[in-house]
Amino acid sequence: MIMNCKNCYTELQEGFDYCSSCGGKVVRKRLTLKNLFEHLSETFFNYDNKLLRTIIDLCKKPEDVIATYIDGVRKRYVNPISFFGLSLTLSGLSVFLIQKFYLEYFDIVAWMSSLEIFNNPASQKALANYSASDTMEYSSLIYSAIVPVFGLISWVVFWDKKYNFTEHIVIYLYSMSLVSIFSVVAGQIILLLNPTFYITFIFLTYPIILLYHCYLLKRIFDLSKLELFVKTILFLAIFFVLYVILGIVSFIMGFVTGQYNIEDFKPKA
């Protein structure tokens, strides 16, 4: 009996399990709960599947995932856009669970208020207007904006490595997605076992993210220890400058919108 591929409609060769044109798997059985779960298991838990292979190799040999994709190998691993989309989906699910069940433990305001640097009227007023729920609502947007910013800084810092701006964005689509996936999974475990530790966990992830990117960039660009140190300092310096500029702009906008006024900055009598 002649069959056509359900994906590209090419005539299939008898006995073939995959289409010779598009590579799609030939499905001959009707969908049942059994083969649905078999498909899910094969997709997400089989060692040879792209997703698991991408995650493992981003940890063990990230240059094989990122550099080969940039060089044109596109079938071996999950592409960066899909990987980033998965991380956004998991991040959104995590935000939903936190807002639904754990919002009381996401009290960054109380933590920041205890620090001496925020012990002034202007900072206290800003913290009073802070909403953890609103921040989480825009977390995906902030997370998405970080990737091109990191890509731009990396493009400047590694100008001698001949990667263009888009190729640097690919690096951070992969790296930030991996970081996000692990953070979401670890974060939900912590919330389940000891939710009061969650704020501390968030701040502990920052040095881990830095160390992972040092490891990743060293392998991708084959950096010496001295090169890695110099490039890391330069990257952090540029990021700090951009962060300060953003803070100044936000501060000015606070005056323009009436959030702050000059009285907030007068010393207490």
C-alpha positions, 0 to 999 in steps of 0.5 A: 500500500502506497503511503505519503509522508504526513509532513511533506507528502512525499511518497514513502518507500515501503518498509522505511521508518523515516521519510527520505525527503524531510526525515520525519518519522513514519507513523503507522499506528493510530494515536493511543495513550500508550504510544503518546507516552512512549513519544513523550518519553522518547522526546524528553527522557531518551539520552539520544534526543536533542534536548537532553544532548543539548543540556548535557553538552552545554555543561560538558563541552559548550563549544560543541553546541554553540560553535558548531551551530554558528559554523552551520551544523543545525541538526545535532542540537536544539536550535537556540530560539527553541531552547530559549523558548523552552526556558521562557516557558519554564520560567513563566510556569515558575512565576505562576507557581511562586505567585500562586503559592510562595509569594510571601517568601519572595520578599526582596523589599524586607531584605533590601530594607535591612541594608544600610545603603537603602537606609534613606528616605528616597530609597525607602520610598522607592522600596515602598512602591516596589511590587514583587508581583509586578516584577515577576510579571515582567521577568520574561521581558527583562530576561529577554532583554538581557540576551541582546545586552550581553551579546552587545557587550560580548561583541565589544569585548571579543571583537578580535574573535571575528564573531558578529553581533548575531553570533554573540547573541546565539551564545547567550541564547544558549547560555542564559537558557541553560542557566534559566532551566537549572535555576527554575528546577533548583528554585522549585525544589528549594521552594518545596523543601525550604522556601525561606532559603529562596531569596538567598538562593537567588543571590547565590546564582549570580556568581554561579552564572558568572563562573559558568560564562567564564568557563563557556567563553574560555572554551569557545574562544580558547582563552588563556587564563590571563585573557579570560581574566582581562576579558571578564574584568572588561565585560563586568566594567562595561556592564556596570557602566550600562547599569549605572546609566540605566539607573541614572535614567530611571532616577531622572524618570522618577523625578519627571513622573513625580515618584521622587522629589527634592525633599526626599534627599534632604538630611534628617534634622 
